[in-house]
Amino acid sequence: MTPACRLCGGTFLPSVVDLGTSPLSNAYLAAADLSQPEVYYPLQPRFCPECFLVQLPALVAPEHIFTDYAYFSSYSDSWIRHAGRFAVGMIETLGLGQHHLVVEVASNDGYLLKHFQAAGVRVLGIEPARNVAAVAERAGVETLSRFFGVAVAEELVRGGRRADLLIGNNVLAHVPDLHDFVSGLKILLATEGMLTMEFPHLLRLIEQTQFDTIYHEHYSYLSLLTVDRLFRQHGLAIVDVEELPTHGGSLRIYAAHDGVRPRDPRVDALETLERDAGLRDLRTYAAFSERVHRLKLEFLRFLVEQRARGSSVAGYGAPAKANTLLNYCGVRSDLLQYTVDRSPHKQGRFLPGTRIPIHDPARLAETRPDWIVILPWNIKEEIIDSLHGIRQQGARLVVPVPVLEVIA
C-alpha cells in the first residue's frame, strides 16, 4: 500500500522512476561488516499531483540514519567558501552583532557557524548526529545534539533563545515530518527574524537527470511551489529566493513571519518558471525516467569497454550520490576497482551495496589508473584542479552524471 503524501495527505502517488533497491547511501561498511548481509530498500520516488511534492516513503526512521553520520561538511573546500560568503553577506545585510543569535538546524561540524562566531555573533548549532556534533563542540561551536522540531523549539524559547537568523542548509529534504519541522522553525524565529534555507532544486534534478541525488536519506525533492505552500500553512512567508550552483543547482529561500517583510518579485517569477517547466505534469517525470535508463546504459557501456580493453578504472569521491549511481547500475569492483575520498571517516571502509573499497587520495598516485570517475560531479571543478598531477601522468577523467562527459 502506497503511503499518503507527507505534505497534503493525498493518496494517489504515481512513480517518478524505479531505481531498484539499495542500502542506505551513508551506511559505509567496515572490513568486519563484509561477511554480514546488508538491508536493501526500494528506491522509487513518487509524485503527488495535489501539492507537487516528489517524495520517498519514510522506510527508514531518521534516528537510524542520522544518529551516527559519515558526512562532514568541512572536507569540501568549495562548500566552505560558499558558507563564508553567505555569513559575510548576512552579517552585513542584517547588521548582526554580539546581541544577536544565529541558529543553524543540521549544523553538521560547525563549518558555517564558525564564520559568525569569528565575527562576534552568538551562535547555536542543532545537529542530531552525535559524532558530527562532537566535532563542532571540540571546535568551540555550541551544539545541541537533537532532532529539531516543535519540542526542541519550545524548549529553546522557554530558555530565552529565539533566532534573529535561523538557517537550515540541505536539511529540509532529510525531514520525514515536514509539518513538525516547519512548525518548529516558526516558533524559534524571532518576531523580526530572518529564516534562510537551502535545498537542491527539483527543477534542476529533473532537467539535468540528476537521479543519483535520490537516496533514502532524502525523503523529499523540493520545488519552490511546494515549499511556498508548506510555509504558508505555518504562517511563514517566502520573501526572496536565489538560485545557487551548489549541489548541481539549489535554491536559497528567505522567509519571515507572515506580513513582516515584502515579497520580492523573484519569488513569483521562479514559481512561474517551475510551472512552465512542467513540474506539475506527470509526463515530465515519465520523460525523466526514460533519460535515467539511457544514462545507466551509457555509463555501463563505458565501464565494460574499458574492462575489455584492459584499462584500469578508479573513482574519486565516496558521496551518498555515488551509492545510488553504482547500485542502480550494478557496478562492482570488477568495473570500478576502488575509489578515494579526502574524509578520513570514509577511508578504509567500503561503499554500501557495491562494497568497493575507499582509500586515501594518495592511492591514485601509487596505482596510476587509466581512468578516474568523478563521483561527486557537483564539485567536479574542485576535483579536476586537485588531480592536475596525475592527469599529467596520463590519467583521464570521466563524469557520469548528469551526462557522461570525458574530460580532455
VOMARVEX-351373 format. One record per residue: y, x, z of N, C-alpha, C in turn; residue in three letters. Coordinates in steps of 0.2 Angstrom, whole numbers, plus 5000, padded with zeros to 4 digits. Last residue first. Example, Ala and Ser with C-alpha at 12.3 -4.5 7.8 and 13.67 -1.06 7.14 Angstrom:
2
498950645035499550685036500050645039SER 497250665039497850625039498450665039ALA 
//
This chain:
408
508151954894508152014889508352074893ALA 507151834901507751874902507751944899ILE 506551684895506451754896507051794896VAL 506251534902506851574900506551644901GLU 505851364903505551434903506051484899LEU 507051274913506751284906506451354906VAL 507451284926507251214923507051214916PRO 505951374928506251314928506951324929VAL 505451514926505051454924505351384924PRO 506051654920506251604924505851544922VAL 505551824919505551764916505751714922VAL 505851994914505951944919505851874915LEU 504952154913505352094910505352034915ARG 505052324917504852254919505252204915ALA 505452454914505152414909504952344910GLY 506352524922505652554921505252514916GLN 507352444922507452504918506852534917GLN 506852344931506952324924507052394919ARG 506952414943506352404940506352384933ILE 508452414944508052474944507352464941GLY 508852284945509052324940508652384939HIS 508552174954507952204950508252254945LEU 509752124958509352164963508752204960SER 510152054947510552114949510152154954ASP 509251944948509251994942509652054944ILE 509551884960508951924959508951974954ILE 510851834957510751874963510151914962GLU 510451744947510851804945510851854951GLU 509551654953509251704948509751764947LYS 509551554962509951614964509651674959ILE 508751454957509451434959509851494960ASN 507451504956507851514950508551494951TRP 506451574964507051544967507551544961PRO 505551644955505351584958505951544961LEU 505451744942505951724947505751654949ILE 504151844938504351774938504851764943VAL 504051994929504151964936504451894935ILE 502852094920503252034921503352014928TRP 502152214923502452204916503052144916ASP 502452294939502152244935502552234928PRO 502352414948502752414942502352354937ARG 501952444961501452424956501752414949THR 503152494968502452534969501952514963GLU 504152404965504152474963503552514963ALA 503552294971503752294964503752364961LEU 503552324985502952324981503052324974ARG 504852304990504652374988503952374984ALA 504852174994505052184988504952254985PRO 503352135003504052165004504252174996ASP 502351994998502452065000503152075001HIS 501151874999501851884999501951955002ILE 499751814989500051854994500751864993PRO 499251644986499551704983499851744988ILE 498751524989498551574993498751644989ARG 499051394984498851444979498551504983THR 499151334998498851304992498551354987GLY 500551425002500151375004499751344997PRO 500551605001500851544999500351485000LEU 500351715015500151685009500451615007PHE 501051855023500751795023500551775016ARG 501751975022501151975025500751915025GLY 503351895023502951955021502351955025GLN 504051795030503551775025503151835023LYS 504951855039504551805041504051775036HIS 505651945031505051975035504651915038PRO 506251905016506151875023505551905026SER 506151945002506551985007506451965014ARG 504651944994505151904997505551945002ASP 503451934980503851964985504451924988VAL 501851894975502551884975502851924980THR 500451924964500751924971501451904970TYR 499851884952499451924956499751924963GLN 499551754943500151774947499851814952LEU 498251724939498851724934499451754937LEU 497451744950497251774943497751774938ASP 498051674960498251744959497951784953SER 498551524952498251564957498351634956ARG 499151364947499251434946498951474953VAL 499351224945498651254946498651334946GLY 500551164944500251194938499551224939CYS 500651124957500651074952500351104945TYR 500751244963500151204965500151144959ASN 501851304958501251334957500651294958LEU 502951204961502851234954502051254954LEU 502851194975502751134971502551154964THR 503051334978502451304980502351234976ASN 504351354975503851384971503151354972ALA 505151284984505051254977504551294973LYS 505151364995504751304995504651274988ALA 505051534989505351474992504951414992PRO 504851674988504251634990504651574993ALA 505151804976505351754980504751714982GLY 504451844961504951864965505251804969TYR 502751894956503351844957503851874961GLY 501951974942502051964949502651914950ALA 500752014930501251974932501351964939VAL 500152124917500252114924500852064926SER 499252104902499952114906499852094913SER 498252064895498152124900498752144903GLY 498251964886498552024884498452084888ARG 497851864894497451884888497651944886ALA 498951854903498251874905497851894900ARG 499951804894499951874897499351894900GLN 499351684891499451734886499551804889GLU 499451614904498751634901498851684895VAL 500851614905500451654910499751664907LEU 501251524894501451594895501051634900PHE 500451414897500351444891500651514892ARG 501151374909500451394909500251434903LEU 502351334904502351394909501551414910PHE 502051234896502451294893502351354898GLU 501551134904501051164899501451234896LEU 502651104912502051134915501551164910LYS 503451054903503651114906503051144909LEU 502850934900502850984895503051054898ARG 502950864912502250884910502350934904HIS 504350854913503950884918503250914915VAL 504550764902504850834902504450874907ARG 503950644907503750674901503950744901GLU 504850624918504150634919503850664913SER 506050584912506050644916505250664917PHE 505650464906505850524902505850594905ALA 505550394918505050404913505050454909ALA 506850394922506350434926505750444922TYR 507550314913507750384914507250424918THR 506950194915506750234909507050304909ARG 507550134926506850164927506650204921LEU 509150164930508750144925508050174925ASP 510150224937509950154940509450124935ARG 510550334931510150344937509950284940LEU 511150344918510550314919510150314925GLY 512450404916511850444915511150414916ALA 513250304920513250314913512650354912ASP 513150314934512950254931512750264924ARG 513650444936512950434938512750374934GLU 515050424932514550464928513850454930LEU 515450334942515350304935514950354931THR 515450424952514950374953514850334946GLU 516450504948515750534948515250474949LEU 517550414950517350444943516650474943ALA 517550394963517350334959517150364952ASP 517950524968517350484970517050434965VAL 519150554962518550594960517850554962ARG 520150484969519850454963519250494960PRO 519850484986520150524980519750484974ASP 520450374998519850394994520150424988ARG 521250415014521250385007520650415003PRO 520650395031520850435025520850395019ARG 520250285039520650335042520950385036VAL 519450185034520150165035520550225037GLY 517950245043518250195038518950175039ASP 517950415047517850345049518250295044HIS 517550515032517850505038517750425041ALA 516850645022516950575024517250575031ALA 516550735007516950725013517050655015TYR 515050815000515550755001515950765007ILE 514550914988514850914994515250854995ARG 513050914978513650884980513950904987LEU 512351044967512351004973513050964973SER 511351134958511851084957511851034963GLY 510451234961510351204955510851144953GLY 510951274974510351244973510251204967HIS 512651274969512151294974511551244973THR 513851234962513251264958512651274963PRO 514551064966514351134968513851164963LEU 515750944966515150964963515051044963GLU 516450854979516450914975515750924972GLU 517350714985516750744983516850804978VAL 518050604997518150654992517450684990ASP 517750505006518450505004518550564998VAL 516650385011516750445007517450455004ILE 516750315027516950315020516950385017ALA 515650225039515950295036516150285029LEU 514950115043515750125045516050195043GLY 513750105039513850135046514550145047HIS 513750065026513350025030513450045038GLN 514350175020514750115021514350065026ARG 513250265019513850275023514250215025PHE 512450205009512250215016512750225021LEU 513350204998513050145000512850155008ARG 513450344996514050304997513850235000ASP 512150374993512450404999513050365001VAL 512050314980511650294986511950314992THR 513050374972513050304973512650284979LEU 512650514973513250484976513250414977LEU 510950524976511450524971512050504976SER 509550624982510150584983510650584977LEU 508050604988508350634982508950594981TYR 507050625003507550584999507850634994SER 506250715010506050645009506450605004TYR 505650865008506250825005506050755005HIS 504450905012505050915017505650885015GLU 503650895001503650845006504150845011HIS 504750914986504150934990504250894997TYR 505550954972505250894975504650924979ILE 505951054965506351044971506050984975THR 505251054953505051094959505451084965ASP 505950984944505450954948505250994953PHE 507250984936507151024942506550994947GLN 507750944924507050944925506850994931THR 509050914922508850984921508150994923GLN 509250784925509550804919509150874917GLU 508650774938508450734933508650764926ILE 509450864946508750864946508450834940LEU 510750814943510550874941509850884941ARG 510650694950510850694943510650754940LEU 510450724963509950694960510050694952LEU 511050874970511250814967510650784962HIS 510750924987510550934980510750864976PRO 512150914998511450904996511350904989PHE 513250925012513050955005512250935004GLU 514550845020513850855019513750885012MET 515750835033515550855026514850865026THR 516950735041516250755040516150775033LEU 518350755052518050755045517350775045MET 519250645064518750705062518550695055GLY 519850555072520250585066519850645062GLU 518850535081519250475078519550505071THR 517350635079518050625082518450565078ALA 515650595077516350615074516950595077LEU 514650545084514850605086515550625083LEU 514450415078514550425085514850485087ILE 514150455064514650405066514850415073LYS 512950525066513550555063514150515065LEU 512050425070512250475075512850515073GLY 511950345059512250315065512550365070SER 511250435051511950425049512350385055VAL 510050435058510350495057511150485056PHE 509650305058509750335064510150395063ASP 509550285043510050245047510150275054HIS 508550375039509250385037509750345041LEU 507250445044507550385047508350395045ASP 506850565038506550505036506850445038PRO 507850695031507850645036507450585034VAL 508050795021507550805026507450755031HIS 509250755015508650745011508050755016ALA 510150805024510150735023509450715019LEU 510250945024509850915029509750835028VAL 511151025017510451025015510050995021ASN 512251035030512151065024511351055022ASN 513450945039512750945038512550965031GLY 514650955051514450975045513650965045ILE 516250895057515450885058515150905051LEU 517650935066517250945059516550945060LEU 517750885078518350875074518150895067ASP 516550795087516650845082517250835078ALA 516550785105516550755099516750805093ARG 515950795121515950835115515950785109ARG 515750745134516350755132516450795125GLY 514450695137514650765139515350785137GLY 514350585129514450575136514650645140ARG 514250655117514850615118514950605125VAL 512950695118513450745117514150715119LEU 512250575119512150625124512750675124GLU 512450525106512750485113512750535118GLU 511750615098512450605098512750575104ALA 510450595102510750665103511550655103VAL 510250465099510150485106510550545107ALA 510450455085510950425089510850445096VAL 510050625080510050555079510550525084GLY 509150785077509850745078509750665076PHE 508050865087508150825081508750785082PHE 508551015095508350945095508450915088ARG 509251145102508651135098508351065099SER 510851185100510451145104509851125099LEU 511651335102511251295098510851255102THR 512951455101512651405105512351355100GLU 512751605095512951545092512651485097VAL 512251735097512851715101513151645099GLY 511151775092511751805088512351775092ALA 510251705099510251785100510851815097ARG 510451585093510651595100510651675102GLU 509851605081510551585082510851605089ALA 508551625085508851675081509651665082VAL 508251495090508251555094508551615091ALA 508151415079508751415084508751475088ALA 506951455073507651475070508251465075VAL 506051415083506051485081506751505077ASN 506351275083506451315089506451395087ARG 507151175073506651225073506751275078ALA 508251085074507651065078507051125078PRO 509851125079509351145075508651135078GLU 511551115080510951075082510451095077ILE 512851215086512351205081511851165084GLY 514551225089513951205092513451185086LEU 516051315093515551285088514951265092VAL 517851335092517251325096516751295092ARG 518651475084518451395084517851385088VAL 518951605081519151575087519051505088GLY 518351655070519051635069519351605075ALA 517051665073517451735072518151715072ALA 516651535072516651565079517151635079GLN 516551515059517051485063517151515069PHE 515551605055516251615052516751575056HIS 514451555062514751625064515451635061LYS 514051445056514551435062514751505064LEU 513251495046513851465044514351465050LEU 512051545052512351585046513051555045TYR 511251505062511951515063512351545058GLY 510051475056510051535061510751545062ASP 510251295056509751355055509951415059ASN 510851175059511251245058510851305057SER 510751035058510251085055510651145053ALA 512451005060511750975061511351015056VAL 513751085068513351085062512651055064GLU 515451055074514651045075514351045068VAL 516851125080516451115074515751115076VAL 518251075089517551085090517251075083LEU 519851155094519451105090518651125091HIS 520551245101520551175104520051125100HIS 520651355093520251355099520151295102GLN 520751275076520851325081520451325087GLY 521051215060520651225065520751285070LEU 521751155049522151185054521751195061GLY 521051095038521151055044521551085050LEU 521251205029521451135027521551095033THR 520851325036521551315033521751245032GLU 519551295039519951315044520751305042ILE 519051265026519051205031519551225037MET 519051395020519451335017519551275022GLY 518251465028518951485027519351425025VAL 517051395026517351405033518051415032ALA 516751415012516851355015517251355021PHE 516651555011517151525008517351455011ARG 515451575019516051605021516651565018GLY 514451505011514651475018515351505020ALA 514451585000514651514999514851485006HIS 513951705006514651705003514851635002ARG 512651655009513151675015513851675012ILE 512151634997512251575001512751595007TRP 512051764992512551714989512651654993SER 511151825000511751845000512251794997ASP 509951755010510251745004510951765004SER 509551765023509251805019509451795011TYR 510051665032510451725031510151775026SER 509251555033509751555028510051625027SER 507551545033508151575037508651585032PHE 506051455034506651465030507251485035TYR 505051415042504951485039505651495035ALA 504851345058505051335051505151405048TYR 504351225069504251295068504351305060ASP 504751095067504751125074504751195074THR 504651035055505251075056505251105063PHE 503450965053503651015048504151065050ILE 503150885064502650935061502850985056HIS 504250815065504150865070503550915068GLU 504250735054504750795054504550845059PRO 502650685048503150675053503650745053ALA 502150645032502050695037502750685042VAL 502450545024501750555025501650605031LEU 503550455020503550505025502850515028ALA 503650445002503450415008503450475014PRO 505150504994504450514995504250475002LEU 506350434983506050454989505350464989GLN 507850384977507250414975506950444981VAL 508850234977508650294981507950324978LEU 509350124972509350184968509150244972PHE 509350004978509850044981509850114977CYS 508349934969508849894973509449944975GLU 507350014963507849984959508449944962PRO 506850164970507050094972507550064967CYS 505550274965506250254964506350174966PHE 504650404972504650334969505450324969ARG 503550554970504150524972504250454968PRO 502150614975502350564970502950524972GLN 500950694980501650714979501950674973LEU 499850674994500050654987500850674986PRO 499350825002499650765002499850744995TYR 498050925010498450915004498750845005TYR 497751055022497850975021498250965015VAL 496551185020497151155021497251085019GLU 495151265030495451215024496151205026PRO 495051445033495151375035495351325029GLN 495151575029494551545030494451475032SER 496551605030496251595024495551565024LEU 497151625042497051555040496651545034ASP 497251755044496751725048496651655046ALA 498351785037497751805034497151775038ALA 499451635037499251705039498551725036ALA 500351535025499751555028499651625031LEU 501651415026501351485024500851505028TYR 502151285024501651295028501251365026ALA 503151235016503351285020502751305025ASN 502551135009502851185005503051245009SER 501051065013501751065014501951135012LEU 499951044998500051055005500851065007PRO 499750914986500050984988500050984995SER 499350834971499350834978499550914980THR 500350764958499650784960499650784968GLY 501550724954501450794954500850814957LEU 502150604944501550614948501450694948ASP 503750524945503250574942502650584947VAL 504150394950504550434946504150484942VAL 503350234952503350304952503850334948SER 504250094960503850124954503950204955PRO 504349994972504550064971504150104966LEU 504749854980504549874973504749944972PHE 505249834992504549844992504349864985THR 506749885002506449854996505649874995GLY 507449935012506849895014506549865008GLY 508550025010508649955009508049905011CYS 507950155014508750135014508850065014LEU 506650165012506950185019507650175019ARG 505650045005506150095004506550105011CYS 503950025012504650005010505150055009ALA 502450105005502950085010503550055007PRO 501150034995501750074995502250055001THR 499450045000500050005000500650045000MET 
//
